[in-house]
Amino acid sequence: MHYLSFDQEQLINLEYSLYKEILRTNKAGSYLCTTLNGCNTRKYHGLLVSPIENFGGEKHVLLSSLDETIIQNEAEFNLGIRRYQGGSYEPKGHKYIQNVRFGNVPKITYRVGGVVLTKERLLVEKEEQVLIKYTLEKAKAPTTLRLKPFLAFRNIHELSKANMFVNTHYKNADNGISVKLYDGYPDLFMQTSKASDFVPAPDWYYNVEYLKELNRGYEYLEDLFVPGYFEFPLKQGESIIFGTGLKQVKSVSLKQRFTREFKKRGQRETFNSSLEHAARQFVMHKKKTAEIIAGFPWYGSITRQTFISLPGLCLALREQKLCATILDSYLKYFNDGFFPDNINAEKLTYHAADTSLWFVWVVQNCYKKNGNPKSTWKTYGPAIKRILEAYRDSKLDYIGTNDDGLVEAYKDNVALTWMDSSVNGNPVVPRPGMAVEVNALWFNAICFALDLADMAGDMEFIDQWKDMVEKVARSFLKTFWNDGHESLADYVYQGQADWAVRPNMVIAVAFDYTPLSKEQQKQVLSVAKRKLLTNRGLRTLSPDHLRYNGNVTGNHQERELAVHMGAVYPWLLQFFVEAYLKIHKRGGLPFVKQIVESFEQEMTENCVGTVSEMYDGNPPHAGKGALSQAWNVAGVNYALRLIHKYRE
């Protein structure tokens, strides 16, 4: 029995299978994503979605879907499924699905009378190519397989419409064809490992309806172009490979390619191995550099989320060298002590009060793994010095330190912390002035840098910064702690403290260096446990707050108003677990173990084997937003590893 599997009763139930998704990536920016039954419900779904160099590297849906038809005794059975305007489904191939099993790759089994056909799909690593393996397991009569590709050729954020500019012509390729619907796109090659007949039958399929977009308040109807179809006989026990990609390959190599790529994929036999598999999908390699994709399907690289993700992802992958490669890749964009919000943006912006301090935290985690202070300081000391100096000297006029030594950040109509949702250009949670987690990061960075410099023998740095520790600690407590409250202020602006109970205070408790006494730490955690903790992470706001919104629903604006006003984020759980175990040691294990291991249910809830972007603050904490988010997978994995560490 496979760890992740779905049976016929679940799969033929559209209310169930339409809300379970499959994601595969190629470590180079491309992905394959659809639902369990193959019906696309998002404009972001597709069997080959790739970055296109001519369009700034943005992702484009090329092959939207592929219909399979079994032909036997002149009877045709279409295994595809597509939703059209008004909610009608045609064809209804989901009724033939027997099961879906997640081994090295997802394996779908169809049964049509006496015919049993299996389908396995994977992406070739670091290439824009999807390979689909069909195996005729059983057949009582001569059987023909027909494959009909549905093409989109458009940006993932847009929808295609029937038009007179589409190039309906195709070129012959080795056991296949190539098409290019519009200028600027590369040729898309479609090839089979077995000689096949391609029957040209160019046509538009109108008003394909995407249910998720309809529910999210976006445009939801698309027209897809079909150039024709491939047809070939199959014998019982025979397998063929259908390959689609941006380069022509030798058709005789398709089976070898599939076998080679299949062997690279690990089995998902446990909760841990599922998280490890999910972690691999966020790493994007570019020649000698690497970066982290924040989430799928619509996110690119977000620097803050990259740094917060790195310790958990590298723990999952057991690749410390990868961490160094990624840090070095982002240091190329380091500018006067600050990192850009997105290293791939056309115009770099520096709107994060915390990102550079998260970089120091990553180095701190790397040091705890390799334990060599001199090499760590030699490699990253210069960057850490520049970061601390940039904050101290207020190198950005909207991010710097005040007379008390605390970090202040304010810019009109710009959210400078991780709570950066906005509506009509206005931040939902501005948090101007002194934010609690930013100053916790600041104190932690100074203390870590001093300890590392001390072990590395950099006395000049120590002389410059040693007096800051006491100054910042004293100011932190004076600013964020009040005996009349059990928790820390979330931020302080112009002398006014915001005492809303938010998870940012938990980050201040979790760090190795904190100005808080043990008793203060216990009080903060007690409040967080009582008001914020759920089995999917920490709420962004306590439910007893007047502005609390526990459901991320409605149109874009309504959702943005909720994502930091009550939504739950799993990545925050790693800081709660770290803080809780720091205080309670092994005695705290049973409690945090129960919370973290409850995520095992999530492996089959939304996108199979991964963790969603956020969850409703109200029970049952339904998954919302992007279907797979890097810092959430990293945070859950980090928390699991902490639990194992304390148990051992």
Long-range contacts (C-beta under 8 A, 24 or more apart in sequence): 2-101, 2-102, 2-103, 2-269, 3-102, 3-268, 3-269, 3-270, 3-273, 3-274, 4-101, 4-102, 4-268, 4-274, 4-603, 4-604, 4-608, 4-609, 5-99, 5-100, 5-101, 5-102, 6-36, 6-99, 6-100, 6-604, 7-98, 7-99, 8-97, 8-98, 8-99, 11-36, 11-37, 11-94, 11-97, 11-99, 11-100, 12-94, 12-95, 12-97, 14-39, 14-89, 14-94, 17-94, 18-211, 19-606, 20-604, 20-605, 20-606, 20-607, 20-608, 21-606, 21-607, 21-608, 21-627, 22-106, 22-607, 22-608, 23-281, 23-296, 23-297, 23-607, 23-608, 23-610, 23-627, 23-628, 24-105, 24-121, 24-122, 24-123, 24-281, 25-123, 25-281, 25-282, 25-293, 25-296, 26-123, 26-124, 26-125, 26-126, 26-127, 26-128, 26-129, 27-125, 27-126, 27-280, 27-281, 27-283, 27-284, 27-285, 28-125, 28-126, 28-127, 28-128, 28-284, 28-285, 28-286, 29-57, 29-59, 29-284, 29-293, 30-59, 30-123, 30-128, 31-59, 31-123, 31-281, 31-296, 31-297, 32-121, 32-122, 32-123, 32-130, 33-296, 33-297, 33-627, 34-65, 36-100, 36-608, 37-81, 37-94, 37-97, 38-65, 38-80, 38-81, 38-93, 38-94, 38-108, 39-81, 39-82, 39-83, 39-89, 39-94, 40-64, 40-65, 40-82, 40-208, 40-210, 41-83, 41-210, 41-211, 41-212, 42-210, 42-212, 42-213, 42-297, 43-156, 43-157, 43-158, 43-159, 43-210, 43-213, 43-218, 43-220, 43-222, 44-156, 44-297, 44-298, 45-210, 45-297, 46-152, 47-121, 47-130, 47-132, 47-244, 48-123, 48-128, 48-129, 48-130, 48-188, 48-244, 48-245, 49-156, 49-297, 50-128, 50-246, 52-184, 52-185, 52-186, 54-184, 54-185, 54-186, 55-155, 55-184, 56-346, 57-344, 58-155, 58-156, 59-155, 59-156, 59-297, 60-152, 60-153, 60-154, 60-155, 60-156, 60-185, 61-152, 61-153, 61-154, 61-155, 61-156, 62-151, 62-152, 62-153, 62-185, 62-188, 62-244, 63-130, 63-149, 63-150, 63-151, 63-152, 63-188, 63-190, 63-244, 64-150, 64-151, 64-152, 64-224, 65-149, 65-150, 65-224, 66-132, 66-147, 66-148, 66-149, 66-150, 66-242, 67-91, 67-93, 67-146, 67-147, 67-148, 67-150, 68-93, 68-110, 68-117, 68-119, 68-134, 68-145, 68-146, 68-147, 69-145, 69-146, 69-147, 69-148, 70-110, 70-112, 70-115, 70-117, 70-143, 70-144, 70-145, 71-143, 71-144, 71-145, 71-146, 71-231, 72-112, 72-113, 72-115, 72-139, 72-141, 72-142, 72-143, 72-144, 73-141, 76-146, 77-112, 77-115, 79-110, 79-112, 79-117, 80-148, 82-150, 82-205, 82-208, 83-208, 83-209, 83-210, 83-211, 84-207, 84-208, 84-209, 85-207, 85-209, 85-221, 86-209, 87-209, 102-268, 102-608, 102-609, 103-267, 103-268, 104-262, 104-263, 104-265, 104-266, 104-267, 105-262, 105-265, 106-608, 109-137, 113-140, 114-138, 114-139, 114-140, 114-141, 115-139, 115-140, 115-143, 117-145, 120-262, 122-258, 122-261, 122-262, 122-265, 123-261, 124-245, 124-257, 124-261, 125-261, 125-264, 126-285, 127-245, 127-247, 128-245, 128-246, 128-247, 129-243, 129-244, 129-245, 129-246, 129-247, 129-249, 129-257, 130-243, 130-244, 130-245, 131-241, 131-242, 131-243, 131-254, 131-257, 131-258, 131-261, 132-241, 132-242, 132-243, 133-239, 133-240, 133-241, 133-258, 134-234, 134-239, 134-240, 134-241, 134-242, 135-237, 135-238, 135-239, 136-234, 136-235, 136-236, 136-237, 136-238, 136-239, 137-236, 137-237, 138-236, 139-234, 139-235, 139-236, 142-233, 143-233, 143-234, 143-235, 143-236, 144-231, 144-232, 144-233, 144-234, 145-231, 145-232, 145-233, 145-234, 145-240, 146-229, 146-230, 146-231, 147-192, 147-229, 147-230, 147-231, 147-242, 148-226, 148-228, 148-229, 148-230, 149-190, 149-226, 149-227, 149-229, 149-244, 150-205, 150-224, 150-225, 150-226, 151-179, 151-181, 151-188, 151-224, 151-225, 151-226, 151-227, 152-222, 152-224, 152-225, 153-181, 153-182, 153-185, 153-188, 153-225, 156-297, 156-298, 157-298, 159-219, 159-220, 159-221, 159-222, 160-222, 160-223, 160-224, 160-225, 161-222, 161-223, 162-204, 162-206, 162-223, 162-225, 166-225, 168-202, 168-225, 168-227, 170-198, 170-200, 170-227, 170-228, 173-248, 174-248, 174-249, 174-250, 174-251, 175-251, 176-230, 176-243, 176-251, 177-227, 178-248, 179-227, 181-225, 186-246, 187-246, 188-244, 188-245, 188-246, 189-243, 189-244, 189-245, 189-246, 189-247, 189-248, 189-249, 190-230, 190-242, 190-243, 190-244, 191-242, 191-243, 191-244, 191-248, 191-249, 191-251, 191-254, 192-230, 192-232, 192-240, 192-241, 192-242, 192-243, 192-251, 192-254, 193-240, 193-241, 193-242, 193-243, 193-251, 193-252, 193-254, 193-255, 194-232, 194-240, 195-232, 196-230, 196-231, 196-232, 197-230, 197-231, 197-232, 198-228, 198-229, 198-230, 199-228, 199-229, 199-230, 199-231, 200-227, 200-228, 201-226, 201-227, 201-228, 201-229, 202-226, 202-227, 202-228, 216-555, 216-556, 216-559, 217-554, 217-555, 217-556, 218-556, 268-609, 271-597, 271-599, 271-600, 271-603, 271-640, 272-637, 272-640, 274-603, 274-609, 274-610, 275-316, 275-633, 275-636, 275-637, 275-640, 276-316, 276-317, 276-637, 277-609, 278-609, 278-610, 278-611, 278-628, 278-633, 279-312, 279-313, 279-316, 279-317, 279-630, 279-633, 279-634, 279-637, 280-317, 281-610, 281-628, 282-309, 282-313, 282-628, 282-630, 282-633, 283-313, 283-317, 283-322, 286-329, 289-325, 289-328, 289-329, 289-332, 290-322, 290-325, 290-326, 290-329, 291-326, 291-329, 291-330, 291-343, 291-344, 292-326, 292-630, 293-630, 294-629, 294-630, 294-631, 295-613, 295-625, 295-626, 295-627, 295-628, 295-629, 295-630, 296-626, 296-627, 296-628, 297-626, 297-627, 298-626, 299-626, 299-629, 300-342, 300-344, 301-342, 301-343, 301-344, 302-341, 302-342, 303-330, 303-333, 303-339, 303-340, 303-341, 303-342, 303-343, 303-352, 303-355, 304-341, 304-352, 304-354, 304-355, 304-358, 304-418, 305-630, 305-631, 306-330, 306-630, 307-355, 307-358, 307-359, 307-361, 307-362, 308-358, 308-571, 308-631, 308-634, 308-635, 309-571, 309-630, 309-631, 309-633, 309-634, 310-362, 310-365, 310-634, 311-362, 311-365, 311-634, 311-638, 312-574, 312-631, 312-633, 312-634, 312-635, 312-636, 312-637, 312-638, 312-641, 313-630, 313-633, 313-634, 313-637, 315-637, 315-638, 315-641, 316-633, 316-634, 316-637, 320-366, 320-369, 320-370, 323-362, 323-366, 324-366, 324-379, 327-359, 327-362, 327-363, 327-366, 327-380, 330-359, 331-383, 334-383, 334-386, 336-386, 336-390, 336-395, 337-386, 337-387, 337-388, 337-389, 337-390, 337-391, 337-395, 338-387, 338-390, 338-395, 338-396, 338-399, 350-396, 351-411, 351-414, 351-415, 351-416, 352-416, 352-417, 353-399, 353-407, 353-409, 353-416, 353-417, 353-435, 353-438, 354-416, 354-417, 354-418, 354-435, 354-437, 354-438, 354-441, 356-387, 356-390, 356-391, 357-387, 357-391, 357-438, 357-441, 357-442, 357-444, 357-445, 358-441, 359-383, 359-387, 360-384, 360-387, 360-441, 360-444, 360-445, 360-448, 360-449, 361-441, 361-444, 361-445, 361-511, 363-448, 364-444, 364-448, 364-512, 367-452, 373-452, 373-455, 373-456, 374-455, 374-456, 374-457, 376-452, 376-456, 377-452, 377-453, 377-455, 377-456, 377-458, 378-456, 381-449, 381-452, 381-453, 381-456, 381-458, 381-461, 384-445, 384-449, 384-452, 385-449, 385-461, 387-445, 388-445, 388-446, 388-449, 388-465, 391-442, 392-468, 402-434, 404-471, 404-475, 404-478, 404-479, 405-468, 405-471, 405-472, 405-475, 406-434, 406-439, 406-442, 406-472, 406-475, 406-476, 406-479, 407-434, 407-435, 407-438, 407-439, 407-442, 408-433, 408-434, 409-433, 409-435, 409-438, 410-493, 417-504, 419-540, 419-564, 421-560, 421-561, 421-563, 421-564, 422-560, 423-557, 423-560, 423-561, 424-557, 428-560, 428-561, 428-563, 428-564, 428-565, 429-564, 429-565, 431-490, 431-491, 431-498, 432-491, 432-493, 433-491, 433-492, 433-493, 433-494, 434-479, 434-480, 434-491, 434-492, 434-493, 435-490, 435-491, 435-504, 436-480, 436-488, 436-489, 436-490, 436-491, 436-504, 436-505, 436-507, 436-508, 437-504, 437-505, 437-507, 437-508, 439-472, 439-476, 439-479, 439-480, 439-508, 440-476, 440-507, 440-508, 440-511, 440-514, 441-507, 441-511, 442-472, 443-469, 443-472, 443-473, 443-476, 443-511, 443-513, 443-514, 443-515, 444-511, 444-512, 444-513, 444-514, 446-472, 447-512, 447-513, 448-512, 448-513, 472-515, 473-515, 474-515, 476-515, 477-515, 477-516, 480-505, 480-508, 481-516, 481-520, 486-523, 486-524, 486-526, 486-527, 487-523, 487-524, 487-527, 487-528, 488-524, 500-541, 500-542, 500-545, 501-527, 501-528, 501-531, 501-532, 501-541, 501-542, 501-544, 501-545, 502-532, 502-540, 502-541, 502-542, 503-528, 503-532, 503-538, 503-539, 503-540, 503-569, 503-572, 503-575, 503-576, 506-532, 506-538, 506-572, 506-575, 506-576, 506-579, 507-572, 507-575, 509-575, 509-579, 509-582, 509-583, 510-574, 510-575, 510-576, 510-578, 510-579, 510-582, 518-583, 521-579, 521-582, 521-583, 522-583, 524-579, 525-576, 525-579, 525-580, 525-583, 528-576, 529-576, 529-580, 533-576, 533-595, 534-568, 534-615, 534-617, 534-619, 534-621, 535-595, 535-598, 535-599, 535-621, 536-568, 536-570, 536-599, 536-602, 536-615, 536-621, 537-568, 537-569, 537-570, 537-571, 537-572, 537-573, 537-615, 537-632, 537-635, 538-568, 538-569, 538-572, 538-573, 538-576, 539-566, 539-567, 539-568, 539-617, 540-564, 540-565, 540-566, 540-567, 540-568, 540-569, 540-617, 541-565, 541-566, 541-617, 543-617, 543-618, 548-617, 549-617, 550-616, 550-617, 550-618, 551-616, 551-617, 551-618, 552-614, 552-616, 552-624, 552-625, 559-624, 562-617, 563-614, 563-625, 566-616, 566-617, 566-618, 567-614, 567-615, 567-616, 567-617, 567-624, 568-614, 568-615, 568-616, 568-617, 568-621, 569-614, 569-615, 569-632, 570-599, 570-611, 570-615, 570-632, 570-635, 570-636, 571-629, 571-631, 571-632, 571-634, 571-635, 572-635, 573-635, 573-636, 573-639, 574-634, 574-635, 574-636, 574-638, 574-639, 574-642, 577-639, 577-642, 577-643, 578-638, 578-639, 578-642, 581-642, 581-643, 581-646, 585-646, 586-646, 586-647, 589-643, 589-646, 589-647, 592-639, 592-643, 593-643, 596-636, 596-639, 596-640, 596-643, 597-640, 599-636, 611-636
